[in-house]
Amino acid sequence: MEILHRLRPTQQLTLNRELIMSKLIRSSLILFATAAITACASGGGTTELPNDGGVGQADQTVSTTNAPWPLRTREHLDLWLHGYAMIQDDTSLVPLFRRGYKSEMRAMRTRANVSTQLDANMTALRARFVVNPALGNAHFLPLQFDSPESMRRAIDQFISAEGDPRRAQSQEGANAIALLANYFPTGPDRDWLRLFWQGLNEESTRFYHDYWTREQANRAMVLRRVDQLWQQHRPALQTYMNNSQQGGGTIFLSLPLNGEGRTTAAGRNNTITAVTFPASENDAIDAVYVIVHELMFAAANTAVTDNITPTEQRDGAGDRYVSSAAVRGGLILLQKAIPSLADGYARYYLRSANRQPGTNPQTTLATVFPLPEPIRTALTRQLDVVLGGI
């Protein structure tokens, strides 16, 4: 079972179900979030509900800087992705989840003699994915909530109201239920969410909260180093970011993630991105590579959409091409804006794909992530235009 890696921005809200269910959906959260956001008076991509207490896990978001595009961590984001990592098989060329993450977590839980409802309901949770792999689109859900309390409140209301916004007790609750209904539209999907949420709560209490807190302390210096590198290199990317409407935002370093990130737009020039959290200071630059990769998805999606046929799109070729175009586009962007990082970027994504870099990593990357020439040309032309400010 191959996971849906991402739901990336499109300008249409009515993509057919075949595209939604394809293996590597590459449009961002706008497809699902916009319908709910349109119904929201608050605007943007974050749904915030009142904090009424009673939440087991604290929000331990940490900002390292007040500069543009600060780096942070977020426990409820990592917990949610951890749950998905434990129940999904990630077989894509560039994995969403860190290689070996599932086996590492299982070994740690075994040593601690921990078993939760996530384990008890594993068969049912995995089985529903076979029927509806679009459940993977909800990877992006915690990026929509600023605190674990607001997310918990929204999910509890959604389950209690059986997915019907009209049964909410407030407009905020109706907005949140509408948002969640786009991810979990049917009764069986809501049942899946209930099982998953129950498992996550127990997983947090018995294992993950302690693990997450310990890792934040262990990686404090890594966080600082990533921040230094990002703020060092960000100015060279700012023209591209400004001209692609990604001039501002927030980056979350996430423990489960690998070379694929999770990105959503919370309004013009307000991008929220989750990327890999390197294990050591020596690997801190890896997070910057993934940020660059994430910045390229809008351009990659446009280059592919404009250069494939409807038949190719229906057959899933577009999704595969966007995956490669984002990786290749990140390299092209660095070649133009920060050439000193290009070779390391190529090595990182070849390593993520479990491929050897060879004598010329940039050339090898083009072989491992092939693109039809019209798409590659369109992608390069887009970057020239965006970087030129035209």
C-alpha positions as a printed Julia matrix, in Angstrom:
390×3 Matrix{Float64}:
   0.0    0.0     0.0
   1.61   3.25   -1.17
   0.71   6.36    0.72
  -0.7    9.52   -0.79
   2.25  11.81   -0.36
   0.59  15.16   -0.62
  -2.32  17.2    -1.74
  -0.9   20.25   -3.5
  -2.5   23.52   -4.69
  -4.78  23.58   -7.68
  -7.08  26.34   -8.76
 -10.06  24.01   -8.99
 -12.04  22.54   -6.14
 -13.8   19.92   -8.22
 -11.08  17.52   -9.31
 -12.51  14.11  -10.11
 -12.34  11.29   -7.62
  -9.93   9.3    -9.76
  -7.34  12.06   -9.44
  -7.97  12.41   -5.71
  -7.44   8.7    -5.21
  -4.27   8.44   -7.29
  -1.08   7.26   -5.69
   0.86  10.52   -5.49
  -1.57  13.4    -5.35
   0.41  16.61   -5.74
  -1.79  19.57   -5.01
  -1.81  21.26   -1.64
  -4.38  21.62    1.01
  -6.36  24.16   -0.97
  -8.44  21.37   -2.57
  -9.87  20.36    0.79
  -9.31  23.39    2.96
 -10.68  26.06    0.65
 -14.25  24.82    0.89
 -14.11  25.07    4.66
 -12.13  28.29    4.62
 -14.67  29.87    2.29
 -17.35  29.08    4.84
 -15.18  30.57    7.61
 -15.48  34.19    8.59
 -11.95  34.01    9.98
 -10.18  33.52    6.63
  -6.76  31.91    6.15
  -5.99  28.25    6.66
  -5.99  27.94   10.44
  -9.07  27.0    12.39
  -8.76  28.06   16.0
 -11.31  26.97   18.59
 -11.62  27.98   22.22
  -9.26  26.35   24.68
 -11.42  24.88   27.37
  -8.69  22.88   29.11
  -8.63  19.17   29.75
  -6.04  18.39   27.1
  -3.42  15.82   27.95
  -0.54  16.99   25.78
   0.79  20.53   25.99
   1.61  22.57   22.93
   5.39  22.86   23.06
   5.9   25.07   20.04
   9.29  26.77   20.19
  10.41  29.69   18.01
  14.12  30.22   17.52
  13.93  33.61   15.9
  11.73  36.6    15.14
  13.14  36.81   11.63
  10.96  36.04    8.59
  10.14  32.38    8.2
  10.92  31.28   11.79
  11.61  27.65   12.69
   9.44  25.93   15.27
   8.43  22.51   16.54
   4.9   21.31   17.24
   4.05  18.22   19.26
   0.54  17.59   17.96
   1.83  17.75   14.38
   4.5   15.15   15.11
   2.08  12.92   17.03
  -0.38  12.94   14.14
   2.3   12.12   11.56
   3.73   9.49   13.91
   0.37   7.74   13.91
   0.25   7.73   10.13
   3.82   6.46    9.94
   2.91   3.51   12.16
  -0.1    2.4    10.11
   1.02   3.15    6.54
   3.53   1.54    4.23
   5.69   4.17    2.57
   7.08   2.77   -0.69
   7.54   5.95   -2.72
  10.89   6.85   -4.24
  11.36   9.71   -1.78
   9.65   8.58    1.4
   7.48  10.89    3.41
   8.59   9.27    6.65
  12.14   8.8     7.78
  13.56   5.47    6.63
  13.44   2.97    9.47
  11.13   5.18   11.55
   8.43   2.56   12.04
  10.83  -0.2    13.08
  12.7    2.19   15.37
   9.5    3.25   17.13
   8.32  -0.33   17.45
  11.62  -1.35   19.02
  11.47   1.52   21.5
   7.89   0.71   22.46
   8.75  -2.96   22.87
  11.63  -2.15   25.19
   9.3    0.05   27.21
   6.62  -2.68   27.18
   4.13  -0.23   25.65
   1.04  -1.28   23.71
  -1.84   1.06   22.92
  -5.15   1.19   21.07
  -3.17   2.18   18.01
  -1.77  -1.38   18.04
  -5.09  -2.98   18.95
  -6.89  -1.29   16.05
  -4.05  -1.58   13.54
  -5.8   -4.12   11.31
  -8.96  -2.03   11.03
  -7.02   1.19   10.47
  -4.92  -0.29    7.7
  -7.9   -2.0     6.08
  -9.77   1.27    5.67
  -6.79   2.72    3.82
  -7.13   0.02    1.19
 -10.74   1.08    0.62
 -10.09   4.83    0.84
  -6.41   5.81    0.44
  -7.53   9.47    0.31
  -7.47   9.33    4.1
  -3.8   10.14    3.63
  -4.78  13.66    2.61
  -5.38  14.36    6.3
  -1.61  14.43    6.81
  -2.09  18.18    6.51
  -4.76  18.51    9.2
  -2.54  19.5    12.18
  -1.04  22.32   10.11
  -4.5   23.89   10.3
  -4.54  24.16   14.09
  -2.35  26.37   16.24
  -2.68  24.25   19.37
  -3.43  20.67   20.39
  -6.41  21.96   22.35
  -8.09  23.48   19.3
  -7.45  20.35   17.24
  -8.78  18.08   19.97
 -11.87  20.22   20.39
 -12.54  20.21   16.65
 -12.2   16.43   16.3
 -14.36  15.75   19.33
 -17.07  18.06   17.99
 -16.81  16.54   14.53
 -17.27  13.01   15.84
 -20.09  14.03   18.17
 -21.92  15.88   15.38
 -21.44  12.95   12.98
 -19.78  15.29   10.52
 -22.76  17.65   10.21
 -21.86  21.36   10.69
 -25.52  22.16   11.35
 -25.28  20.27   14.62
 -22.49  22.47   15.96
 -23.13  24.69   18.96
 -21.18  27.65   17.59
 -20.01  29.09   14.3
 -16.43  28.19   15.16
 -17.5   24.61   15.73
 -19.4   24.56   12.44
 -16.33  25.86   10.61
 -14.12  23.18   12.14
 -16.62  20.41   11.4
 -16.86  21.57    7.79
 -13.08  21.46    7.49
 -12.85  17.94    8.91
 -15.75  16.74    6.75
 -13.64  17.37    3.67
 -11.1   14.85    4.93
 -13.54  12.35    6.45
 -16.76  12.66    4.44
 -18.45   9.32    5.14
 -19.58   7.38    8.19
 -16.84   4.74    7.78
 -14.26   7.52    7.42
 -15.49   9.1    10.66
 -15.28   5.71   12.36
 -11.7    5.46   11.14
 -10.92   8.88   12.57
 -12.47   7.93   15.92
 -10.31   4.79   16.17
  -7.21   6.66   15.03
  -7.79   9.54   17.45
  -8.38   7.22   20.4
  -5.17   5.4    19.55
  -3.19   8.64   19.27
  -4.39   9.9    22.64
  -3.26   6.73   24.37
  -0.06   6.64   22.31
   0.73  10.16   23.52
   0.04   9.38   27.15
   1.92   6.1    27.3
   4.84   6.74   24.97
   5.01   9.58   22.5
   4.88  12.65   24.73
   7.92  11.47   26.71
   9.73  10.49   23.53
   8.97  13.83   21.85
  10.02  15.87   24.87
  13.27  13.94   25.18
  14.07  14.38   21.49
  13.44  18.12   21.64
  16.06  18.38   24.38
  18.48  16.12   22.5
  18.11  18.13   19.28
  18.08  21.63   20.73
  21.47  22.42   19.22
  20.36  20.94   15.89
  17.36  23.27   15.89
  19.65  26.25   16.45
  22.02  25.14   13.72
  19.19  24.62   11.19
  17.92  28.08   12.07
  21.37  29.6    11.49
  21.71  27.9     8.11
  18.19  28.79    7.02
  18.54  32.45    7.95
  21.95  32.48    6.24
  20.63  31.11    2.94
  17.07  32.47    2.94
  17.98  35.93    1.54
  19.29  34.33   -1.67
  15.9   32.63   -2.11
  13.78  35.62   -1.14
  13.22  36.89   -4.69
  11.87  33.52   -5.73
   9.77  33.28   -2.58
   8.32  36.78   -2.94
   7.5   36.39   -6.62
   5.89  32.98   -6.06
   3.68  34.38   -3.26
   5.68  32.56   -0.59
   7.26  35.64    0.93
   6.43  34.73    4.51
   5.51  31.73    6.59
   6.49  29.3     9.31
   8.6   26.15    9.16
   8.12  23.26   11.55
  10.88  20.7    12.06
   9.11  17.35   12.38
  10.61  14.18   13.8
   8.85  11.6    11.56
   9.42  13.35    8.21
  12.03  12.59    5.58
  12.67  14.16    2.15
   9.01  14.93    1.55
   7.46  17.71    3.57
   3.9   18.85    4.26
   2.96  22.32    3.08
  -0.23  24.38    3.05
  -1.1   28.0     2.38
  -2.78  30.0     5.12
  -3.27  32.99    2.86
  -1.17  35.0     0.43
   2.49  35.04    1.53
   1.69  32.91    4.56
   2.95  29.4     3.93
   3.08  26.72    6.62
   5.64  23.98    5.98
   6.73  20.91    7.91
  10.11  19.4     7.03
  12.55  16.83    8.35
  14.18  17.36   11.76
  17.81  16.19   11.36
  19.28  14.05   14.11
  22.63  15.82   14.29
  24.19  19.23   13.71
  26.29  17.73   10.91
  23.08  16.96    9.03
  21.35  20.28    9.78
  21.6   21.43    6.17
  19.25  18.58    5.19
  16.32  20.57    6.56
  17.22  23.48    4.27
  17.24  21.11    1.29
  13.72  19.95    2.11
  12.53  23.55    2.54
  13.81  24.32   -0.97
  12.07  21.2    -2.26
   8.79  22.31   -0.68
   9.07  25.81   -2.14
   9.11  24.29   -5.64
   5.79  22.46   -5.65
   3.63  25.24   -7.08
   6.02  25.72  -10.0
   6.35  21.95  -10.48
   2.57  21.51  -10.54
   2.16  24.26  -13.15
   4.95  22.94  -15.37
   3.43  19.47  -15.36
  -0.21  20.51  -15.75
   0.62  22.65  -18.77
   2.57  19.9   -20.53
   0.61  16.66  -20.2
  -2.53  15.38  -21.85
  -5.82  14.66  -20.05
  -5.17  10.96  -20.64
  -1.79  11.17  -18.91
  -3.4   12.99  -16.02
  -6.07  10.32  -15.64
  -3.44   7.58  -15.8
  -1.52   9.12  -12.91
   1.46  10.25  -14.97
   0.95  13.83  -13.86
   1.33  12.9   -10.22
   4.55  11.02  -10.89
   5.93  13.87  -12.95
   5.15  16.46  -10.27
   7.05  14.36   -7.73
  10.14  14.34   -9.95
   9.64  17.96  -11.01
   9.7   19.16   -7.41
  12.99  17.36   -6.75
  14.53  18.53  -10.02
  13.12  22.03   -9.58
  14.74  22.35   -6.18
  18.09  21.55   -7.77
  17.56  24.06  -10.59
  16.59  26.74   -8.06
  19.76  26.14   -6.07
  21.9   26.08   -9.2
  20.61  29.56   -9.98
  20.36  31.04   -6.47
  22.86  29.18   -4.21
  25.17  27.04   -6.38
  27.25  25.99   -3.38
  24.27  23.94   -2.07
  23.38  22.22   -5.34
  25.67  19.22   -4.99
  24.64  18.56   -1.39
  20.97  18.84   -2.34
  21.42  16.24   -5.07
  23.25  13.91   -2.69
  20.52  14.3    -0.06
  17.66  13.4    -2.41
  19.58  10.49   -3.88
  20.2    9.25   -0.36
  16.5    9.71    0.45
  15.69   7.64   -2.62
  18.22   5.01   -1.52
  20.35   5.59   -4.62
  24.11   6.05   -4.96
  25.24   9.54   -6.03
  27.95   8.4    -8.43
  30.74  10.71   -9.5
  28.34  13.52  -10.46
  25.35  13.67   -8.06
  23.53  16.34  -10.08
  23.65  14.23  -13.22
  22.62  11.14  -11.3
  19.64  13.02   -9.86
  18.37  13.71  -13.37
  18.57   9.98  -14.13
  16.82   8.86  -10.96
  14.1   11.53  -11.27
  13.46  11.66  -15.03
  11.26  14.31  -16.66
  10.01  14.7   -20.22
  11.9   17.5   -21.9
   8.85  19.81  -22.31
   8.23  19.69  -18.56
  11.87  20.29  -17.69
  12.04  23.21  -20.11
   8.81  24.71  -18.75
  10.08  24.36  -15.19
  13.36  26.09  -16.01
  11.54  28.85  -17.86
   9.2   29.39  -14.91
  12.13  29.75  -12.57
  13.82  32.23  -14.89
  10.64  34.32  -14.97
  10.05  34.17  -11.21
  13.66  34.91  -10.34
  13.68  37.74  -12.89
  10.63  39.3   -11.31
   8.73  39.47  -14.59
